[in-house]
Amino acid sequence: MVGDYDFVPCTPAGVMELIKESGIDVSGKECVVVGRSNIVGKPQAMLLLHQNGTVTICHSRTKNLKEKTKNADILVAAVGIANFITGDMIKEGAVVIDVGINRLENKKLCGDVDFESAKDVAGAITPVPGGVGPMTIAMLMRNTVKAAIINKSK
């Protein structure tokens, strides 16, 4: 919580790396995280806050969710419900990061964001599959190497 940590949960770390490498400055931005899990939603909110984002945490039972998500300059969807965030819930030009991984009845993978309705509204959007997932794996490798280095130095 204070920002003094050696290891960051892999998915939120991957999201932050995507934001950084895309040249997006979080400072002063309205950031909305839809999802409150202990491994993604809450750590994601803290990492955005550490970068001086103004953070709102929402979830599937948030009243007036659309009103909150439409304010987001950066919207992180991590609610675990297929196609939960639709294009009409997104601010024009917002950065939309879809952390969700869901399988539809037809076995097709999809995220928490309805990509088809969101892609023309968002300024930038991550796909599912192929967006945050590979970054999660990369951050797992980063944490593994860091752990090995720390362990070797003891």
C-alpha positions as CSV (number, residue, x, y, z in Angstrom):
1,M,0.0,0.0,0.0
2,V,2.9,2.4,0.7
3,G,4.6,1.6,-2.6
4,D,7.5,-0.2,-1.1
5,Y,7.5,-3.6,-2.6
6,D,9.8,-6.1,-4.4
7,F,7.1,-8.1,-6.2
8,V,4.0,-6.8,-7.9
9,P,1.1,-9.1,-8.9
10,C,1.8,-10.0,-12.5
11,T,-1.4,-8.9,-14.2
12,P,-1.5,-5.4,-12.7
13,A,2.3,-5.0,-13.3
14,G,1.7,-6.0,-17.0
15,V,-1.0,-3.4,-17.3
16,M,1.3,-0.7,-15.9
17,E,4.0,-1.8,-18.3
18,L,1.6,-1.6,-21.3
19,I,0.6,1.9,-20.2
20,K,4.2,3.0,-19.7
21,E,5.4,1.6,-23.0
22,S,2.5,3.2,-24.8
23,G,3.7,6.6,-23.7
24,I,0.6,7.2,-21.6
25,D,1.0,9.5,-18.6
26,V,-1.3,8.4,-15.7
27,S,-0.7,11.5,-13.6
28,G,-3.8,13.5,-13.2
29,K,-5.9,11.1,-15.3
30,E,-9.3,9.8,-14.2
31,C,-8.7,6.0,-13.8
32,V,-11.6,3.6,-13.3
33,V,-10.9,0.0,-12.4
34,V,-14.0,-2.3,-12.8
35,G,-13.2,-5.2,-10.5
36,R,-12.2,-5.5,-6.9
37,S,-10.3,-8.8,-6.7
38,N,-7.3,-9.1,-4.4
39,I,-5.0,-10.2,-7.3
40,V,-6.0,-7.7,-10.0
41,G,-8.5,-5.0,-9.1
42,K,-7.2,-3.8,-5.8
43,P,-3.5,-3.9,-6.7
44,Q,-4.3,-2.3,-10.1
45,A,-6.0,0.6,-8.3
46,M,-3.0,1.1,-6.0
47,L,-0.4,1.0,-8.9
48,L,-2.4,3.6,-10.8
49,L,-2.7,5.7,-7.6
50,H,1.1,5.4,-7.1
51,Q,1.5,7.0,-10.6
52,N,-0.8,9.9,-9.5
53,G,-3.9,8.8,-11.2
54,T,-7.3,9.7,-9.7
55,V,-8.7,6.2,-9.1
56,T,-12.3,4.9,-8.7
57,I,-12.8,1.3,-8.0
58,C,-16.1,-0.1,-9.3
59,H,-17.6,-3.6,-9.6
60,S,-20.6,-5.5,-11.1
61,R,-22.9,-4.1,-8.5
62,T,-21.8,-0.5,-8.7
63,K,-24.8,1.8,-9.1
64,N,-24.6,4.1,-12.1
65,L,-21.6,2.2,-13.4
66,K,-22.0,3.7,-16.9
67,E,-21.7,7.2,-15.4
68,K,-18.5,6.3,-13.7
69,T,-16.9,4.5,-16.6
70,K,-17.8,7.3,-19.0
71,N,-15.5,9.6,-16.9
72,A,-12.5,7.4,-17.3
73,D,-9.5,8.5,-19.2
74,I,-8.0,5.1,-18.4
75,L,-10.5,2.2,-17.9
76,V,-9.3,-1.2,-16.7
77,A,-11.9,-3.9,-17.0
78,A,-11.2,-6.8,-14.6
79,V,-14.7,-7.8,-13.5
80,G,-14.7,-11.4,-14.9
81,I,-18.0,-11.1,-16.9
82,A,-17.9,-11.6,-20.7
83,N,-18.5,-8.4,-22.7
84,F,-19.7,-6.6,-19.6
85,I,-18.3,-3.2,-20.7
86,T,-19.9,-1.9,-23.9
87,G,-19.0,0.9,-26.2
88,D,-21.6,3.2,-24.8
89,M,-19.9,3.0,-21.4
90,I,-16.6,4.3,-22.7
91,K,-15.5,7.9,-22.9
92,E,-14.5,9.0,-26.4
93,G,-10.7,8.5,-26.8
94,A,-10.2,6.6,-23.5
95,V,-7.5,4.0,-23.0
96,V,-9.3,0.7,-22.4
97,I,-7.4,-2.2,-20.9
98,D,-9.3,-5.5,-20.9
99,V,-7.9,-7.9,-18.3
100,G,-10.8,-10.3,-18.6
101,I,-10.6,-13.8,-20.1
102,N,-13.9,-15.5,-20.6
103,R,-15.1,-18.3,-22.9
104,L,-18.5,-17.9,-24.6
105,E,-20.9,-20.8,-25.2
106,N,-19.4,-21.2,-28.7
107,K,-16.0,-21.7,-27.0
108,K,-14.6,-18.4,-28.4
109,L,-12.5,-16.4,-26.0
110,C,-13.5,-12.9,-25.2
111,G,-12.7,-10.3,-22.6
112,D,-14.7,-8.2,-20.1
113,V,-15.1,-5.5,-22.8
114,D,-17.3,-6.0,-25.9
115,F,-14.4,-5.3,-28.3
116,E,-16.6,-4.7,-31.4
117,S,-18.7,-1.9,-29.8
118,A,-15.7,-0.4,-27.9
119,K,-13.0,-0.3,-30.6
120,D,-14.4,2.7,-32.4
121,V,-14.9,4.7,-29.2
122,A,-11.6,4.0,-27.4
123,G,-8.5,5.9,-28.3
124,A,-6.5,2.7,-27.5
125,I,-7.8,-0.8,-26.5
126,T,-6.2,-4.1,-25.7
127,P,-7.6,-7.3,-27.5
128,V,-8.5,-10.6,-25.9
129,P,-6.7,-12.8,-26.5
130,G,-3.3,-11.3,-27.0
131,G,-3.3,-8.1,-25.0
132,V,-2.7,-8.3,-21.2
133,G,-2.2,-12.1,-21.1
134,P,1.3,-12.0,-22.7
135,M,2.2,-9.1,-20.4
136,T,1.1,-11.2,-17.3
137,I,3.5,-13.9,-18.4
138,A,6.3,-11.4,-19.0
139,M,5.8,-10.0,-15.5
140,L,5.9,-13.5,-14.0
141,M,9.2,-14.0,-15.7
142,R,10.4,-10.6,-14.3
143,N,9.3,-11.6,-10.8
144,T,11.0,-15.0,-11.1
145,V,14.3,-13.5,-12.2
146,K,14.1,-10.9,-9.4
147,A,13.4,-13.7,-6.9
148,A,16.4,-15.7,-8.1
149,I,18.7,-12.7,-7.8
150,I,17.4,-11.8,-4.3
151,N,17.8,-15.5,-3.2
152,K,21.3,-15.7,-4.7
153,S,22.4,-12.6,-2.7
154,K,21.4,-14.1,0.6
